[in-house]
Structure formats: structure tokens, C-alpha cells
Amino acid sequence: MQKLRMGVIGVGGIAQGRHIPTFLKLSDQVTIEAISDVNETTARNVAEKFNISNVYSDYRDMFKDVDAVTICTPNKFHAEITIAALEAGLHVLCEKPMAMTPEECQSMIDAADKSGKVLAIAYHYRFMKDSRAAKQVILENEIGQPIVARAKALRRRKVPGWGVFTNKELQGGGSLIDYGCHFIDLSLWLLGNPKVVEVSGSTYNHLSKMPEQLNQWGSFNHETFEVDDHVTAYIKFDNGASLLFETSWMANIKDDEESLSISGLTGGIDLFPFQLNQMKHGMLLNSEANWVPGEDDPSIPQAQNFINSCLGLEELIVKPEEALQVSQIIDAIYKSSESGKSVRLI
């Protein structure tokens, strides 16, 4: 079987914690031929840790060694590196969010179309077992036409105190662009990717700018904190459906919460965990799955889908045009919060 030769650009936490270990588990399908990082010492340490032969400080130098690259850099560099790799004839798996702006996302799509290569965005929540079960139930018309979705991605005082997560110049935002983006993407996918009509949003960072913070995920400077730590939004779609959305790194809530529910004409679903809610046989029925097939680690099916798409064996699950719409919503939420008015996209 043909193997995909992979390069990894940016070898921080997400590369070491997810992508590199995942590719190593899939050694019958992919080999990691090279890694690159602007910090060459870090790159060499990671190469030694994972037994990777080729190390580069300039990512362009690895292009000759590989068929595809996985981009794990700060958001600011997603578009630049993706376009360079596509123009060099490589497939690309880019970490979420797709890019800093919708315009950058579109440039990435244009480059992919011109090159004929695969461009995937790492929205791994789609590959969770509960998410895939919910998608199957919706496709089999168990809830009818979806009407209202409610998504929450909330953490109790867990601002990432490492890396560049709170650097607006490098990341473009905070809790929304880093964490909430997953739940916007998952909601859109389960709803069938309807077109967005209008977005109304509010962003906050009052809590993170207060002195003497209690934070569970490391320390950060409250005086220089400039990204959002809590966001709410109301999103309307062209088919009449709507999404109520909330995300936070810093909420004063009882416990962390990740949940998504969709109400349809004939039933509804809840995630996480997966549950199907229906009216049948003159009763209100709630159905839970005793067992859901698939990998417990969504990184595995995500990587397999990308590899197989590059090899022409299956269709890409997270299409770049869909990831673009997530970025359009994120951009509209920020603009709506700044202006105090809703933003129309159609």
C-alpha cells in the first residue's frame, strides 16, 4: 500500500500532543519524514523524542521530502504556509481555525483549487463518536427538519496560560477563535451546512482583566490581556433554522460544559453524551446508545480521512468551503460586538 510522506510545521503542544502521535500510530498509512519550527532547538528536541530524521528551521526546505504537511503554527501563519505548500504541490491539513480572516480562507481555497491538492481543516469534533452518531441519526430523518440548535463550549476559569493563546496579533482572538469554533463547525455540519443570513454577537474579557485571578490552566498577565474570554451569539440561517451559541474560557459556572442540542420537527438530539428525543407511540421517548462504534480518540479518524483523501480513497469530511463559513461567522460575531449591531452575510 502506498504511504503518505508527511511533514509537520510548528511542533508545539498540538503537534506533540495530537498530530505526531496519531501519525505514528498509523505507520502503515503514513510516515513522518520531516518537521519544522522557527525554534530549531525545540524542533530538534521533538525530532529526538519521536525519532524523526529531518529537521528544518525554514518550512519551505522540507517540501522536497514530503507529499503533505500538517500546519500547527499560530493562526497568523496558517494562510501563508498553506498557500506556499499547495503551490509546491503538497496536500495540507491545517489546524483550526482555518485562518485569521474570511479573505485569507478564500485565498487558501483558491490555491487548493488551482493546485488540485487536498486542503483539510482540523475540526476534530466532527470525528467524535457521539458526533458521528448524531449525524447518522439526522441523515436517517429521525428528527425531521432541524429548527433550533443550542451550543455551549464553556470552561470554568481555564484560560490557556501557555503558548500564544492570549496574543491577539498571532491568534486573532481568544475563546471564540480557539475553542468555540469547534462547536460552530459541529453545529453547522449537523444542521447540513445551511447558509448564514445574519449574526448578532457579544464578546467580553472583563474577568480576565481583573487582578489577582484564579486560573486553573497556568498564569497570564491580566494587564495585557486583550482577547475575548466569553462570547455569546445568535445566528440565523437561510432555511429558517437558528443557533444559540456560547463559549468561554473564564465563566463563573458550576462546572465545565460541552453540550449541543438540536430540535427538529419530529425529534431532537443531545450531545454530549448522545441522546435521541422523540414523540412516538403516544409517548415521549428518550433513547440512549448502549454502544457507539468507532475510535475513542477522534484524532485517529481525522488523520485517516485526510490520508485517504490524499490517496484518492475517500471523500474529505471537513471541506475547506465549510471551514470558511465558520470563519465568516467568527468574523461577524467580532464585528457585531464591536458595532453593537447585527451583521448580515446574505
One Martini backbone bead per residue (centre of mass of N, CA, C, O) as a GRO file, in nm:
protein
  346
    1MET     BB    1   0.096   0.036   0.021
    2GLN     BB    2   0.065   0.356   0.002
    3LYS     BB    3   0.250   0.623   0.142
    4LEU     BB    4   0.244   0.908   0.330
    5ARG     BB    5   0.440   1.197   0.326
    6MET     BB    6   0.513   1.374   0.625
    7GLY     BB    7   0.480   1.711   0.750
    8VAL     BB    8   0.566   1.932   1.031
    9ILE     BB    9   0.439   2.262   1.121
   10GLY     BB   10   0.487   2.306   1.415
   11VAL     BB   11   0.595   2.182   1.759
   12GLY     BB   12   0.389   2.200   1.968
   13GLY     BB   13   0.131   2.084   2.151
   14ILE     BB   14  -0.052   1.976   1.911
   15ALA     BB   15   0.169   1.807   1.776
   16GLN     BB   16   0.263   1.634   2.030
   17GLY     BB   17  -0.039   1.552   2.134
   18ARG     BB   18  -0.159   1.460   1.834
   19HIS     BB   19  -0.033   1.431   1.542
   20ILE     BB   20   0.224   1.266   1.578
   21PRO     BB   21   0.108   1.020   1.738
   22THR     BB   22  -0.103   0.949   1.520
   23PHE     BB   23   0.087   0.891   1.279
   24LEU     BB   24   0.243   0.666   1.430
   25LYS     BB   25  -0.011   0.475   1.450
   26LEU     BB   26  -0.022   0.509   1.109
   27SER     BB   27   0.236   0.354   0.967
   28ASP     BB   28   0.078   0.204   0.725
   29GLN     BB   29   0.004   0.512   0.585
   30VAL     BB   30   0.238   0.687   0.740
   31THR     BB   31   0.516   0.922   0.727
   32ILE     BB   32   0.754   1.103   0.912
   33GLU     BB   33   1.000   1.306   0.753
   34ALA     BB   34   0.932   1.603   0.881
   35ILE     BB   35   1.030   1.905   1.061
   36SER     BB   36   0.916   2.243   1.174
   37ASP     BB   37   1.075   2.537   1.334
   38VAL     BB   38   1.175   2.842   1.452
   39ASN     BB   39   1.268   2.652   1.686
   40GLU     BB   40   1.530   2.447   1.658
   41THR     BB   41   1.555   2.320   1.937
   42THR     BB   42   1.270   2.213   1.955
   43ALA     BB   43   1.279   2.044   1.697
   44ARG     BB   44   1.512   1.853   1.791
   45ASN     BB   45   1.371   1.743   2.041
   46VAL     BB   46   1.126   1.623   1.892
   47ALA     BB   47   1.282   1.440   1.699
   48GLU     BB   48   1.406   1.268   1.923
   49LYS     BB   49   1.144   1.178   2.066
   50PHE     BB   50   1.015   1.063   1.763
   51ASN     BB   51   1.216   0.977   1.545
   52ILE     BB   52   1.308   1.221   1.344
   53SER     BB   53   1.521   1.304   1.086
   54ASN     BB   54   1.404   1.585   0.975
   55VAL     BB   55   1.524   1.930   1.018
   56TYR     BB   56   1.364   2.262   1.011
   57SER     BB   57   1.344   2.620   1.009
   58ASP     BB   58   1.245   2.604   0.709
   59TYR     BB   59   0.963   2.484   0.565
   60ARG     BB   60   1.046   2.481   0.258
   61ASP     BB   61   1.277   2.259   0.286
   62MET     BB   62   1.060   2.008   0.313
   63PHE     BB   63   0.902   1.976   0.040
   64LYS     BB   64   1.094   1.754  -0.098
   65ASP     BB   65   1.009   1.514   0.130
   66VAL     BB   66   0.692   1.555   0.067
   67ASP     BB   67   0.322   1.529   0.025
   68ALA     BB   68   0.258   1.652   0.318
   69VAL     BB   69   0.104   1.885   0.558
   70THR     BB   70   0.108   1.996   0.902
   71ILE     BB   71  -0.046   2.279   1.059
   72CYS     BB   72   0.079   2.425   1.397
   73THR     BB   73   0.050   2.722   1.405
   74PRO     BB   74  -0.022   3.013   1.434
   75ASN     BB   75  -0.283   3.168   1.279
   76LYS     BB   76  -0.124   3.388   1.113
   77PHE     BB   77   0.026   3.137   0.927
   78HIS     BB   78  -0.177   2.958   0.772
   79ALA     BB   79  -0.204   3.087   0.490
   80GLU     BB   80   0.089   3.113   0.399
   81ILE     BB   81   0.166   2.807   0.425
   82THR     BB   82  -0.058   2.677   0.266
   83ILE     BB   83  -0.003   2.815  -0.006
   84ALA     BB   84   0.290   2.720  -0.037
   85ALA     BB   85   0.226   2.415  -0.034
   86LEU     BB   86   0.028   2.405  -0.271
   87GLU     BB   87   0.228   2.532  -0.480
   88ALA     BB   88   0.424   2.269  -0.424
   89GLY     BB   89   0.218   2.008  -0.432
   90LEU     BB   90   0.063   1.988  -0.153
   91HIS     BB   91  -0.089   1.866   0.104
   92VAL     BB   92  -0.338   1.990   0.363
   93LEU     BB   93  -0.325   2.015   0.723
   94CYS     BB   94  -0.510   2.247   0.916
   95GLU     BB   95  -0.547   2.406   1.176
   96LYS     BB   96  -0.745   2.551   1.384
   97PRO     BB   97  -0.832   2.785   1.234
   98MET     BB   98  -0.801   2.847   0.914
   99ALA     BB   99  -0.795   3.168   0.980
  100MET     BB  100  -0.816   3.510   1.045
  101THR     BB  101  -0.983   3.539   0.770
  102PRO     BB  102  -1.194   3.505   0.506
  103GLU     BB  103  -0.990   3.598   0.292
  104GLU     BB  104  -0.774   3.388   0.358
  105CYS     BB  105  -0.949   3.142   0.310
  106GLN     BB  106  -1.003   3.195   0.009
  107SER     BB  107  -0.705   3.178  -0.077
  108MET     BB  108  -0.675   2.881   0.000
  109ILE     BB  109  -0.891   2.770  -0.190
  110ASP     BB  110  -0.769   2.875  -0.452
  111ALA     BB  111  -0.504   2.713  -0.424
  112ALA     BB  112  -0.636   2.434  -0.419
  113ASP     BB  113  -0.780   2.447  -0.691
  114LYS     BB  114  -0.521   2.497  -0.860
  115SER     BB  115  -0.360   2.232  -0.754
  116GLY     BB  116  -0.552   1.973  -0.666
  117LYS     BB  117  -0.539   1.964  -0.364
  118VAL     BB  118  -0.565   1.891  -0.034
  119LEU     BB  119  -0.788   2.068   0.204
  120ALA     BB  120  -0.772   2.059   0.557
  121ILE     BB  121  -0.955   2.096   0.867
  122ALA     BB  122  -0.910   2.055   1.231
  123TYR     BB  123  -1.226   1.947   1.307
  124HIS     BB  124  -1.254   1.697   1.547
  125TYR     BB  125  -1.556   1.687   1.648
  126ARG     BB  126  -1.672   1.529   1.400
  127PHE     BB  127  -1.504   1.250   1.499
  128MET     BB  128  -1.682   1.189   1.711
  129LYS     BB  129  -1.894   0.950   1.802
  130ASP     BB  130  -2.143   1.123   1.873
  131SER     BB  131  -2.140   1.295   1.615
  132ARG     BB  132  -2.175   1.059   1.411
  133ALA     BB  133  -2.440   0.958   1.527
  134ALA     BB  134  -2.601   1.218   1.484
  135LYS     BB  135  -2.567   1.233   1.178
  136GLN     BB  136  -2.708   0.965   1.113
  137VAL     BB  137  -2.984   1.033   1.238
  138ILE     BB  138  -3.040   1.279   1.059
  139LEU     BB  139  -3.012   1.136   0.779
  140GLU     BB  140  -3.260   0.933   0.881
  141ASN     BB  141  -3.495   1.129   0.987
  142GLU     BB  142  -3.544   1.133   1.317
  143ILE     BB  143  -3.597   1.478   1.338
  144GLY     BB  144  -3.607   1.614   1.091
  145GLN     BB  145  -3.623   1.936   1.059
  146PRO     BB  146  -3.413   2.158   1.158
  147ILE     BB  147  -3.438   2.450   1.383
  148VAL     BB  148  -3.276   2.432   1.671
  149ALA     BB  149  -2.966   2.538   1.813
  150ARG     BB  150  -2.744   2.444   2.097
  151ALA     BB  151  -2.428   2.590   2.210
  152LYS     BB  152  -2.166   2.474   2.445
  153ALA     BB  153  -1.831   2.620   2.543
  154LEU     BB  154  -1.732   2.571   2.878
  155ARG     BB  155  -1.511   2.726   3.115
  156ARG     BB  156  -1.364   2.726   3.443
  157ARG     BB  157  -1.107   2.897   3.464
  158LYS     BB  158  -0.938   2.833   3.150
  159VAL     BB  159  -0.685   2.988   3.064
  160PRO     BB  160  -0.433   2.969   2.853
  161GLY     BB  161  -0.091   2.984   3.001
  162TRP     BB  162   0.022   2.919   2.710
  163GLY     BB  163   0.176   3.027   2.463
  164VAL     BB  164  -0.049   3.233   2.224
  165PHE     BB  165  -0.361   3.255   2.307
  166THR     BB  166  -0.344   3.583   2.411
  167ASN     BB  167  -0.249   3.670   2.116
  168LYS     BB  168  -0.391   3.867   1.885
  169GLU     BB  169  -0.184   3.884   1.650
  170LEU     BB  170  -0.151   3.557   1.628
  171GLN     BB  171  -0.478   3.465   1.671
  172GLY     BB  172  -0.736   3.697   1.665
  173GLY     BB  173  -0.820   3.563   1.951
  174GLY     BB  174  -0.994   3.354   2.171
  175SER     BB  175  -1.236   3.151   2.266
  176LEU     BB  176  -1.367   3.150   1.986
  177ILE     BB  177  -1.116   3.079   1.789
  178ASP     BB  178  -1.024   2.825   1.971
  179TYR     BB  179  -1.308   2.678   2.085
  180GLY     BB  180  -1.592   2.758   1.961
  181CYS     BB  181  -1.540   2.672   1.665
  182HIS     BB  182  -1.614   2.371   1.699
  183PHE     BB  183  -1.929   2.426   1.756
  184ILE     BB  184  -1.991   2.564   1.496
  185ASP     BB  185  -1.905   2.340   1.305
  186LEU     BB  186  -2.084   2.114   1.422
  187SER     BB  187  -2.353   2.253   1.382
  188LEU     BB  188  -2.342   2.290   1.077
  189TRP     BB  189  -2.310   1.992   1.002
  190LEU     BB  190  -2.578   1.889   1.138
  191LEU     BB  191  -2.757   2.107   0.969
  192GLY     BB  192  -2.623   2.102   0.660
  193ASN     BB  193  -2.488   2.371   0.582
  194PRO     BB  194  -2.615   2.638   0.602
  195LYS     BB  195  -2.673   2.957   0.531
  196VAL     BB  196  -2.578   3.262   0.640
  197VAL     BB  197  -2.751   3.564   0.729
  198GLU     BB  198  -2.725   3.627   1.056
  199VAL     BB  199  -2.534   3.817   1.314
  200SER     BB  200  -2.525   3.815   1.680
  201GLY     BB  201  -2.280   3.966   1.910
  202SER     BB  202  -2.079   3.904   2.217
  203THR     BB  203  -1.791   4.032   2.388
  204TYR     BB  204  -1.554   3.932   2.654
  205ASN     BB  205  -1.287   4.046   2.928
  206HIS     BB  206  -1.324   4.121   3.232
  207LEU     BB  207  -1.214   3.888   3.407
  208SER     BB  208  -0.912   3.879   3.281
  209LYS     BB  209  -0.862   4.197   3.384
  210MET     BB  210  -0.848   4.107   3.663
  211PRO     BB  211  -0.705   4.090   3.949
  212GLU     BB  212  -0.623   3.812   4.110
  213GLN     BB  213  -0.635   3.544   3.961
  214LEU     BB  214  -0.815   3.236   3.907
  215ASN     BB  215  -0.631   2.974   3.738
  216GLN     BB  216  -0.606   2.640   3.607
  217TRP     BB  217  -0.415   2.726   3.333
  218GLY     BB  218  -0.222   2.905   3.452
  219SER     BB  219  -0.060   3.205   3.365
  220PHE     BB  220  -0.143   3.563   3.330
  221ASN     BB  221  -0.169   3.892   3.204
  222HIS     BB  222  -0.415   4.117   3.284
  223GLU     BB  223  -0.295   4.386   3.155
  224THR     BB  224  -0.258   4.237   2.847
  225PHE     BB  225  -0.534   4.144   2.802
  226GLU     BB  226  -0.710   4.122   2.455
  227VAL     BB  227  -0.908   3.893   2.454
  228ASP     BB  228  -1.153   3.672   2.454
  229ASP     BB  229  -1.350   3.489   2.728
  230HIS     BB  230  -1.652   3.567   2.620
  231VAL     BB  231  -1.934   3.435   2.418
  232THR     BB  232  -2.215   3.548   2.224
  233ALA     BB  233  -2.483   3.411   1.997
  234TYR     BB  234  -2.692   3.478   1.702
  235ILE     BB  235  -2.796   3.248   1.436
  236LYS     BB  236  -2.901   3.277   1.097
  237PHE     BB  237  -3.071   3.097   0.839
  238ASP     BB  238  -3.198   3.033   0.516
  239ASN     BB  239  -3.398   2.788   0.644
  240GLY     BB  240  -3.477   2.916   0.951
  241ALA     BB  241  -3.263   2.848   1.125
  242SER     BB  242  -3.099   2.834   1.457
  243LEU     BB  243  -2.826   2.967   1.677
  244LEU     BB  244  -2.724   2.912   2.010
  245PHE     BB  245  -2.427   3.072   2.149
  246GLU     BB  246  -2.151   2.958   2.375
  247THR     BB  247  -1.832   3.084   2.508
  248SER     BB  248  -1.552   2.987   2.741
  249TRP     BB  249  -1.268   3.034   2.973
  250MET     BB  250  -1.419   3.230   3.233
  251ALA     BB  251  -1.655   3.105   3.384
  252ASN     BB  252  -1.909   3.141   3.640
  253ILE     BB  253  -1.941   2.813   3.701
  254LYS     BB  254  -1.976   2.502   3.818
  255ASP     BB  255  -1.903   2.367   3.529
  256ASP     BB  256  -1.803   2.235   3.275
  257GLU     BB  257  -1.933   2.276   2.922
  258GLU     BB  258  -2.045   2.033   2.671
  259SER     BB  259  -2.298   2.125   2.430
  260LEU     BB  260  -2.556   1.981   2.203
  261SER     BB  261  -2.864   2.089   2.052
  262ILE     BB  262  -3.142   1.955   1.844
  263SER     BB  263  -3.439   2.079   1.701
  264GLY     BB  264  -3.703   1.922   1.545
  265LEU     BB  265  -4.007   1.830   1.409
  266THR     BB  266  -3.972   1.500   1.530
  267GLY     BB  267  -3.706   1.579   1.698
  268GLY     BB  268  -3.400   1.511   1.897
  269ILE     BB  269  -3.068   1.613   2.010
  270ASP     BB  270  -2.789   1.514   2.221
  271LEU     BB  271  -2.484   1.672   2.328
  272PHE     BB  272  -2.291   1.551   2.580
  273PRO     BB  273  -2.435   1.289   2.537
  274PHE     BB  274  -2.599   1.082   2.340
  275GLN     BB  275  -2.943   1.173   2.233
  276LEU     BB  276  -3.282   1.068   2.162
  277ASN     BB  277  -3.575   1.272   2.090
  278GLN     BB  278  -3.924   1.158   2.103
  279MET     BB  279  -4.248   1.114   1.941
  280LYS     BB  280  -4.400   0.795   2.025
  281HIS     BB  281  -4.670   0.605   2.076
  282GLY     BB  282  -4.781   0.834   2.276
  283MET     BB  283  -4.481   0.925   2.349
  284LEU     BB  284  -4.192   1.019   2.540
  285LEU     BB  285  -3.868   0.959   2.398
  286ASN     BB  286  -3.551   0.843   2.533
  287SER     BB  287  -3.240   0.769   2.362
  288GLU     BB  288  -2.972   0.552   2.434
  289ALA     BB  289  -2.652   0.443   2.380
  290ASN     BB  290  -2.474   0.155   2.457
  291TRP     BB  291  -2.320   0.171   2.164
  292VAL     BB  292  -2.044   0.320   1.983
  293PRO     BB  293  -1.875   0.326   1.713
  294GLY     BB  294  -1.531   0.363   1.722
  295GLU     BB  295  -1.310   0.595   1.810
  296ASP     BB  296  -1.216   0.762   2.096
  297ASP     BB  297  -1.007   0.904   1.910
  298PRO     BB  298  -1.050   1.159   1.675
  299SER     BB  299  -0.763   1.168   1.544
  300ILE     BB  300  -0.775   0.911   1.379
  301PRO     BB  301  -1.010   0.965   1.169
  302GLN     BB  302  -0.895   1.231   1.074
  303ALA     BB  303  -0.629   1.121   0.956
  304GLN     BB  304  -0.754   0.905   0.772
  305ASN     BB  305  -0.918   1.097   0.595
  306PHE     BB  306  -0.681   1.257   0.488
  307ILE     BB  307  -0.510   1.032   0.370
  308ASN     BB  308  -0.735   0.907   0.184
  309SER     BB  309  -0.779   1.168   0.023
  310CYS     BB  310  -0.489   1.190  -0.092
  311LEU     BB  311  -0.523   0.881  -0.218
  312GLY     BB  312  -0.829   0.859  -0.335
  313LEU     BB  313  -1.037   0.683  -0.121
  314GLU     BB  314  -1.188   0.948  -0.007
  315GLU     BB  315  -1.387   1.180   0.135
  316LEU     BB  316  -1.395   1.478   0.262
  317ILE     BB  317  -1.531   1.600   0.560
  318VAL     BB  318  -1.360   1.873   0.585
  319LYS     BB  319  -1.435   2.139   0.412
  320PRO     BB  320  -1.317   2.448   0.328
  321GLU     BB  321  -1.594   2.588   0.279
  322GLU     BB  322  -1.693   2.527   0.571
  323ALA     BB  323  -1.462   2.668   0.726
  324LEU     BB  324  -1.523   2.947   0.612
  325GLN     BB  325  -1.799   2.985   0.754
  326VAL     BB  326  -1.687   2.991   1.036
  327SER     BB  327  -1.512   3.247   0.989
  328GLN     BB  328  -1.751   3.430   0.917
  329ILE     BB  329  -1.887   3.412   1.193
  330ILE     BB  330  -1.657   3.512   1.368
  331ASP     BB  331  -1.629   3.786   1.229
  332ALA     BB  332  -1.926   3.875   1.285
  333ILE     BB  333  -1.914   3.870   1.591
  334TYR     BB  334  -1.696   4.085   1.624
  335LYS     BB  335  -1.844   4.308   1.464
  336SER     BB  336  -2.104   4.314   1.632
  337SER     BB  337  -1.974   4.387   1.903
  338GLU     BB  338  -1.842   4.654   1.809
  339SER     BB  339  -2.121   4.789   1.687
  340GLY     BB  340  -2.406   4.671   1.812
  341LYS     BB  341  -2.473   4.498   1.551
  342SER     BB  342  -2.590   4.326   1.315
  343VAL     BB  343  -2.479   4.079   1.066
  344ARG     BB  344  -2.494   4.053   0.723
  345LEU     BB  345  -2.431   3.786   0.465
  346ILE     BB  346  -2.711   3.812   0.262
   0.00000   0.00000   0.00000
